Amino acid sequence: MLSARFKPYHVPMFIAKYLWYVARRRPVLVHFEVTARCNARCAFCDFWKTPASARQYEVESFADAARYFNPMLVTWTGGEPLLRRDLEELVAAVDRVPGLRYTTLITHGGMLTPERASSLWRAGIHQFNISLDYLDGRHDDARGIPGLTAKIFAVVEGMRARGIDNIRFNTVIKDDNLDQLMPIVERASALGCGVNFSVYTDAKNGNREHLLDAEHHAAVDDAIARLLAYKRRRRGVITSSDAYLERIPRYVRGEITEPCRSGLRTIHLDPTGHVKRCPDFPTDFHWRDFRKYEPIACNKCFYACRGEAQAPLEWSRVQDVMGRPHAMQ
């Protein structure tokens, strides 16, 4: 699912850049964490505890870092990135850096409006990723933002009306939303959007409430089988790779033993410009002092950023990129 801003001939260019960076052990994806502040109250994350005073330490530009790494993919994230009033300026400065890259934004959606989305779209965002774990009030409760779910759908319709053609829902697979996965896919399809999946972990703050344990194994198997069957019938809605989805049942059973490549193919820059191999690891050095990471024997998570970094480049991934969801009438 590639924004219409890109043409089919860009796909082999992206593939070539990906293969070149993997061969040279350079990060393919760089996450710019523009703030550690957040106005949601998620129980599995502590960003909401970051004091407002932390804004004084947030860097004013990531353009030099983008020029240094020249990644294929850039993700603007946080915290809640929309708390940065200068986010458009940050995005536009990186967009002006020469190089082929694909740029995404991750948000809980509570501060997003069609107007702000259009502004960010013009600044250089190619894809909006909005968190959505349930289709009902449970999502409002989980994020601590009343009315959030209804607002997300209203904003998405407004964004689509303004010509923003690449919107995805980020859905975390939990113990209590396995019955929501296919309905979220179907709702996304009806809106002309896509869905990225990830797996819940307690790595952020130790909250084990939504872990998938042995009693959920059969339900996980069934849910993943349904997602894969849907993908093979219709590419472009579920944008998680086949390989990543296929490994989720192995992860929840504790069978993933491969070293984690976070830090090799993906890195995170925190709001001060310091690098960490993973969103849940401490920083190691400033980006100007970057040193290549080695694989690590860590299986605390199976986030999409970890699982997709380890997924092989198969033809199905190319089909996912080329596929486009069309809104149902």
N, C-alpha and C positions, 0 to 999 in steps of 0.2 A: 504494500500500500504506500505508494510514493506520491508526494504532492504533485499536482499538475504543473507546478513550476519547473519540474524536471521532466526531461524527455526520455524515451526509451534508450537513446544512445548514452545517457548518463549511467545506466546500470552497469555496462561493462567497465566504465571508468571507475565507478565505485568498487567493483570487484577487484580490479587491478590494484587500486590503492590499498584495499583491505589485505590482499595477498602480499603486497610489498611490505606493509607495516608488520604483518605477522612474521614474515621472514626475518625482518630486522629487529624484531622484539620491541617495537615501538607501540605506545598506546593507540588503539584504534578509536576509542571513545574516551573523551574527557568530560567529566561532570564539573560544572562550575556551580558550587554551592554559594550563592550570592549572599545568603544570610542564614544564621542559625535560629532566627526568631520565627515564631509561628503563632497564629491566632486560633488554631484548632486545639482541641484537648484530647488527642488520641491517647488511649491507655497504653499502647505498645510503643510509644515514642515520647521522648522528653524534650523535644525542641520547644514546646510551649513554655518550658521553665526558663528559657533563655531571657535574661533581663533586657529591657529596651535599650539600656545603656550600651549593649554590645554593638549597636550600629556604628559607634564611633571608630570601631576597629575594622569595619568592612571596607575592602579595597574599592577604589573608584573606577577601576578598569581591569578587564581580563584580556584585553586585546594583545598585549605583549606575550602573555602565556599562550594565547591561541596561535600567535605567529611562531612561537618557539616549538610547540608540539605539532602544529598543523594537522590536527586529527581529522579523520574521516567523519566522525560524529561528535557533536557537541550537545550536551544536555544542560539546560539551565534549571537548577533545582535549589533546594534549601534544606531546612526550614520551608517557609512559604515565600517563594520568590516575588510574588506580587506585592509583598510588603515594601520592596524596594521601589520608591517612587521614580528612581532614575533607571529602572530596568530597561526601558526602550533605548536609552543612551548606551547602556552596557551591551545590549544585543547588537545595536547598529554599529558600534565600534568593532566588534568581532566580525560582523558581516562584511565590513570593509577590508578585512585582512585577506590578501590574495590566497586562493586555494579552493579546492573542491571539498565541500563539507555539507552535512545535513544537520539541521539544528532543531532541537525539540525543547519543549518547556513542560515541566511537571508541576501541577498545582492541585490543591484540594478543591478549587473552583469556587470557594466561598466569596472571594473578592473579584472574581472574573465577571466582566460584562462584555456584551458584544462590541462595545466601543473600545474598551481596553484591548480586547483580543485583536480587533482590526489594527489598532496602533502597534501592537507587537508584531502582527503579521507584516505590516509595512516595514518594521524595523529589521526583520530578517528571520523570524520564527517560521519554520516550515511545517511544524507539527505540534499540536497541543495534546498533552496527555493529562486527563482529568481523573482523579481517584474516584472509584465507584466500586464498593464491595457488596452492596445490597440495592435492591430496587425500591425498598420501602423505608419506613422511619428508622429502621436499625442503622442505616448509614448516617442519618443525622445524629443519632445517639453515639455512634462510634467515633464520630469526628467532633462531637460537642458543639455542633452548629445547627440550631433549629431551622427547619425548612430547606436544608442544603440540597437534598435530593431533587426536590421540585425546581429549585433554582438552577441546578446543573442542566436539567433538560430544557428549561426555558432559554438559558444562555446558549446551549448548543444549537437550538433552532435559530436563534438570532445570529449566531456565527455563520451557520450554513447559509442563511439569507444574505449575508454580506460577502459570500463567495469564498469563505474559508473552507477548503476542501479536504483538510487532513486533521481529523479529530479522533483521538483514541481514548478509551476508558482504560485506566490501570486498575486491574482487579486482583486483590490478594486472596489467594485460596486459603480458607480457614476451616475450622471444625464445624462452624455453624452456617456456612454459606455455600456448601456443595450443591444445594438445590437451586441456587441463584445463578450458577455459572452459565448454563444454557439460556435462561431468560435474559441475562445481561447481553449475551451474544445476539439474541434475537432482537432485543431493543436497539442495540447498536446498529444492527443491519437495517432496521426500519428507519433509523435516522441518517443512514449513509456514513456511519462511523466504524471504527475498528475497536478491537479489544486486545490488550496485552495482559498476560497473566504472570503472577509471581506467587511464591509460596510463603506463608506466614512463618516467622521465626521469633524466638525470644531473645535474639542476639542484641537488640537495641537497648532494652532495659530490664530483661529478665522476666517479663510478663508471659507466663506459659498458658494463659487462659485459652488461646485459640489454636494451640498446637494440634497437629493431626497425629493422633496416636493409633495404637493397634486396633482399637474399635472402629476406626474410620477407614482402615485399609481397603476393604471391599468397596465402600462408597467412593473412595478416591479412584480406584481402578475403573469403576463404572463411569464416573464423571469425566475422567481423562479420555476414556474410550469414546464417549459421546462427542467431546471436543475434537478429537482427531478425525472421527467420521465426518463431522461437519466440515472440517478444513478440507478434507479430500474431495468433498462434493463441491465446495465453494471457497475459492481462495480470495483473500483480501479483507476478510472480516476479522478472523482470529489471526493476529499478527505475530504471536509467539511461534517460534520454529517448531516443526514436528519433533526434532531431536530434544528440545527442551521439555516439551510436554511429555514425551515418552519416558524421560528420566525422573519425572516427579514421583511416580509410585516407588521407584527405587530409593529416592531420597527419604520419603516418609517412613520407609522400612529400615533406614539406616544402612543402605547398601552402597551409597556413593562413597568411594574411597579415592577417587582421582584427586591429585593435588589441585588446589584452586589457582586459577590464573589471573585473579584480580590483582592489579598492579602491573601486569604484563600487557593485557589487552584493554583494560579499563583502569582509570585512575580518577580520584576525586581531588579537587582543589577546594579547600575550605574558605570561608569568607575573608580570611587574612592572606590567602595566596599560598598556604602550605598544603603539601601533598600527603594523601593517605591512600593506601592501596584499596581500601574498602570503605563504604560509608560508616561502618561501625567500628573501624580501627582508629587509633590515635594517629596524629600527623607525624611524619618522619623528617621532613625538610621543606624548605621553601622551593617553589618550582624552579627558581634560578639555579638551585643546587641539585637538581634532579639526578637521581641515580637509578639505574634499571633495577627492578625488583626480580626476585626469583620466585618460582611457584612455592606455595605454602601448604602444609598438611593441615588444612582447616575445613571442617564440614559443618560449621555452626549455622550456615544458611544455605538456601538454594534460591536466592534472589534471581530474578531474570538477568541482572547484570553479570552475575557469576555463571549461571547456566548457559546463557546465550554466548558468552565468551568462550565456553568450552564446546559449544555445538559445532559440528563440522559444517563446512560450506557445501550444502547439498542443493540439488536442483529445486527442491521444494522451497528453499529459502528465497530463491530467485522468483519463484511463482508467487510467493507471499508478497514480495516487493512489487511485482507487476500487477497483482490482482487489485481490483478496486471495488469497494462496496457501493451499491447503489440504493439510495433510499427507497423504501417500499411506499407505494401510494395507497 
